[in-house]
Amino acid sequence: MNDTPQWFPSLLAEKGVELSAEQLGQFDLYFRLLVEWNEKMNLTGITEREAVYEKHFYDSVSLAFYVSMNGIGSIADIGSGAGFPSIPLKICFPHLRITIVDSLNKRISFLNHVAQELGLKDVKCVHGRAEDIARQPEHRDRYDLVTARAVARMSVLNEFCLPFAKKGGAFAAMKGASLEEELQVASRSLSELRGKVRTTHYLQLPFEQSERHIVIVDKLDATPKKYPRKAGLPLKQPIE
């Protein structure tokens, strides 16, 4: 018997995401590994069970409220940190093929351990900068869906993430509160990187009521050869 908060499977079921006892057990083990490893390295400032389930697990799975995961085969999660949103999505939708890109090798070690302990198949953790990995043929213009959660401003994220998405694929940026100005500033980078905003969704976390926005960007064509620029440049000199 695990200590999963009762509201978690109930609220997800209301959104059409049904979890088995095995999947709930995987979330419970993920929580315990997160807290255990967080004592050795900085993975999250949130370690209380209810808060982790709301602000990390539920928040991550909320992407599936707006994007049908049944139609997605492969996901690239850029700057995943402790595995958000890709690991919770993988637990809920085991068919997904997940590639996680993160620049810190210690986090990659944690994520590999999580995937092994939870028995998750088709999870590949890649150590490196997004700008470098996106130039490798096996990752460039390859993925059905690319995700990034609370990583950077949209004008930067577009250059980090859109090169991974295949033509006809999509990029989902999971953001916090107010977004309007960010999207206006990001219009040039969207155009340069062959992206177009499809929809923007607004939600609030169920208890804390924190505001969230999810921006779905369609990838219209292959990434131009000059992008992404060399590592560090997108952050220092965003396309604006």
C-alpha positions as CSV (number, residue, x, y, z in Angstrom):
1,M,0.0,0.0,0.0
2,N,1.5,3.4,-1.0
3,D,0.7,6.8,0.4
4,T,-0.6,8.4,-2.8
5,P,-2.9,11.4,-2.0
6,Q,-6.4,10.3,-2.8
7,W,-7.2,13.4,-4.8
8,F,-4.4,12.6,-7.3
9,P,-6.0,9.6,-9.2
10,S,-9.4,11.1,-8.8
11,L,-8.7,14.4,-10.3
12,L,-6.7,12.8,-13.2
13,A,-9.6,10.4,-13.8
14,E,-11.9,13.4,-14.2
15,K,-9.6,14.5,-17.0
16,G,-9.7,11.1,-18.6
17,V,-6.3,9.8,-17.3
18,E,-7.0,6.5,-15.5
19,L,-4.2,5.1,-13.4
20,S,-3.7,1.4,-12.4
21,A,-2.4,0.3,-9.0
22,E,0.9,-0.4,-10.7
23,Q,1.1,3.2,-12.1
24,L,0.2,4.7,-8.7
25,G,3.0,2.5,-7.2
26,Q,5.4,4.0,-9.8
27,F,4.5,7.5,-8.7
28,D,5.0,6.6,-5.1
29,L,8.4,5.2,-5.8
30,Y,9.3,8.2,-7.9
31,F,8.4,10.5,-5.0
32,R,10.5,8.5,-2.6
33,L,13.5,8.5,-5.0
34,L,13.2,12.2,-5.6
35,V,13.3,13.0,-1.8
36,E,16.1,10.5,-1.2
37,W,18.3,11.9,-4.0
38,N,17.4,15.4,-3.2
39,E,19.4,15.1,0.1
40,K,22.5,14.5,-2.0
41,M,21.9,16.9,-4.9
42,N,19.6,19.9,-5.6
43,L,16.7,18.4,-7.6
44,T,13.8,20.4,-6.2
45,G,12.9,22.8,-3.4
46,I,9.6,21.0,-3.0
47,T,9.8,17.8,-1.0
48,E,6.5,17.5,1.0
49,R,4.4,14.7,-0.5
50,E,1.2,16.6,-1.2
51,A,3.1,19.5,-2.8
52,V,5.2,17.2,-5.0
53,Y,2.1,15.5,-6.2
54,E,0.4,18.8,-7.0
55,K,3.2,21.0,-8.2
56,H,5.3,18.4,-10.0
57,F,3.3,15.3,-10.8
58,Y,-0.2,16.8,-11.5
59,D,1.4,19.8,-13.1
60,S,3.4,17.6,-15.5
61,V,0.4,15.4,-16.4
62,S,-1.7,18.4,-17.1
63,L,-0.2,18.6,-20.6
64,A,-2.2,15.5,-21.5
65,F,-5.4,17.5,-20.8
66,Y,-4.7,19.5,-24.0
67,V,-2.6,17.2,-26.1
68,S,-3.8,13.7,-26.9
69,M,-1.0,11.4,-25.9
70,N,-2.5,8.5,-27.7
71,G,-1.5,10.2,-30.9
72,I,2.1,10.9,-29.8
73,G,4.9,8.3,-30.2
74,S,8.0,10.2,-29.3
75,I,8.8,13.0,-26.9
76,A,11.9,15.0,-26.3
77,D,12.0,16.7,-22.9
78,I,14.5,19.6,-22.9
79,G,16.0,20.8,-19.6
80,S,14.0,18.2,-17.7
81,G,15.7,18.7,-14.4
82,A,14.2,16.0,-12.1
83,G,12.2,14.5,-15.0
84,F,9.3,16.9,-15.4
85,P,7.1,16.7,-17.4
86,S,8.3,13.6,-19.2
87,I,8.6,10.9,-16.4
88,P,5.0,11.5,-15.1
89,L,3.7,11.4,-18.7
90,K,5.6,8.2,-19.3
91,I,4.1,6.6,-16.2
92,C,0.6,7.6,-17.3
93,F,1.2,6.7,-21.0
94,P,3.6,3.8,-21.1
95,H,3.7,3.6,-24.9
96,L,5.6,6.9,-25.1
97,R,9.2,6.9,-26.3
98,I,11.0,9.5,-24.1
99,T,14.3,11.3,-24.7
100,I,15.4,13.5,-21.9
101,V,18.1,16.2,-22.6
102,D,19.8,17.8,-19.6
103,S,23.1,19.6,-19.2
104,L,23.9,18.3,-15.7
105,N,25.3,14.8,-15.6
106,K,24.2,14.3,-12.0
107,R,20.6,14.8,-13.0
108,I,21.1,12.3,-15.8
109,S,22.3,9.8,-13.3
110,F,19.2,10.3,-11.2
111,L,16.9,10.0,-14.2
112,N,18.5,6.8,-15.4
113,H,18.1,5.4,-11.9
114,V,14.5,6.4,-11.8
115,A,13.7,4.8,-15.1
116,Q,15.5,1.6,-14.0
117,E,13.8,1.4,-10.6
118,L,10.3,2.2,-12.0
119,G,10.8,-0.3,-14.8
120,L,10.2,2.3,-17.5
121,K,11.1,1.1,-21.0
122,D,12.1,3.4,-24.0
123,V,13.5,6.2,-21.8
124,K,16.8,7.6,-23.1
125,C,18.6,10.2,-21.0
126,V,21.1,12.4,-23.0
127,H,23.7,14.5,-21.3
128,G,24.5,17.7,-23.1
129,R,23.4,21.2,-24.1
130,A,20.2,21.4,-26.1
131,E,21.9,23.5,-28.8
132,D,24.5,20.8,-29.3
133,I,22.2,17.7,-29.1
134,A,19.8,19.3,-31.6
135,R,22.5,19.3,-34.3
136,Q,22.9,15.5,-34.1
137,P,21.0,13.8,-36.9
138,E,19.3,11.3,-34.6
139,H,17.6,14.1,-32.7
140,R,17.2,16.9,-35.3
141,D,13.6,17.3,-36.7
142,R,12.7,13.9,-35.2
143,Y,10.2,14.1,-32.4
144,D,6.4,14.1,-32.4
145,L,6.3,16.4,-29.4
146,V,8.9,18.4,-27.6
147,T,8.4,19.7,-24.1
148,A,10.0,22.2,-21.7
149,R,8.7,23.1,-18.3
150,A,9.8,26.4,-16.6
151,V,13.1,26.5,-18.4
152,A,13.4,30.0,-20.1
153,R,11.5,32.7,-21.9
154,M,9.7,31.7,-25.1
155,S,12.2,33.5,-27.4
156,V,14.9,31.3,-26.0
157,L,12.8,28.2,-25.7
158,N,11.9,28.2,-29.3
159,E,15.6,27.9,-30.3
160,F,16.2,25.2,-27.7
161,C,13.2,23.1,-28.5
162,L,11.8,23.6,-32.0
163,P,14.9,22.0,-33.7
164,F,14.0,18.7,-32.1
165,A,10.4,18.7,-33.4
166,K,9.7,17.0,-36.7
167,K,7.8,18.8,-39.5
168,G,4.1,18.4,-38.5
169,G,5.1,17.8,-34.9
170,A,4.7,20.2,-32.0
171,F,6.4,21.9,-29.1
172,A,4.6,22.4,-25.8
173,A,6.0,25.1,-23.5
174,M,4.7,24.7,-19.9
175,K,4.9,28.2,-18.3
176,G,3.8,30.0,-15.2
177,A,1.7,33.1,-15.0
178,S,1.4,36.0,-17.4
179,L,2.5,35.2,-20.9
180,E,1.2,37.8,-23.4
181,E,4.3,40.0,-23.5
182,E,6.6,36.9,-23.8
183,L,4.7,35.6,-26.8
184,Q,4.8,39.0,-28.5
185,V,8.6,39.2,-28.0
186,A,8.9,35.6,-29.3
187,S,7.2,36.1,-32.6
188,R,10.4,36.6,-34.6
189,S,12.0,33.4,-33.1
190,L,8.9,31.5,-33.9
191,S,9.0,32.6,-37.6
192,E,12.8,31.9,-37.8
193,L,12.4,28.4,-36.4
194,R,9.4,27.5,-38.5
195,G,6.9,27.5,-35.6
196,K,3.4,28.8,-35.2
197,V,1.4,29.1,-32.0
198,R,-1.6,26.8,-32.3
199,T,-3.2,27.4,-28.9
200,T,-2.5,28.7,-25.4
201,H,-4.2,27.0,-22.5
202,Y,-4.7,28.4,-19.0
203,L,-5.2,26.3,-15.8
204,Q,-4.8,26.6,-12.1
205,L,-3.3,23.9,-9.8
206,P,-6.2,22.3,-7.9
207,F,-5.3,23.4,-4.3
208,E,-2.6,26.0,-4.4
209,Q,-4.3,27.7,-7.3
210,S,-1.0,28.7,-9.0
211,E,-1.5,29.9,-12.5
212,R,-0.2,27.9,-15.4
213,H,-0.1,28.4,-19.2
214,I,0.6,25.8,-21.8
215,V,1.6,27.0,-25.2
216,I,1.3,24.6,-28.1
217,V,3.4,25.5,-31.1
218,D,3.2,23.7,-34.4
219,K,6.4,22.9,-36.3
220,L,5.7,23.9,-39.9
221,D,8.9,22.9,-41.6
222,A,12.4,21.6,-41.1
223,T,14.8,23.6,-39.0
224,P,17.0,26.1,-41.0
225,K,20.6,25.0,-41.0
226,K,21.9,28.0,-39.0
227,Y,19.8,27.0,-36.0
228,P,20.3,26.3,-33.2
229,R,23.3,28.6,-32.8
230,K,26.2,27.5,-30.7
231,A,25.7,26.7,-27.0
232,G,25.1,29.8,-24.9
233,L,24.1,32.2,-27.6
234,P,20.3,31.7,-27.4
235,L,20.4,32.7,-23.8
236,K,22.8,35.6,-24.3
237,Q,21.3,36.9,-27.6
238,P,17.7,35.7,-28.0
239,I,16.1,36.0,-31.4
240,E,13.9,39.1,-30.8
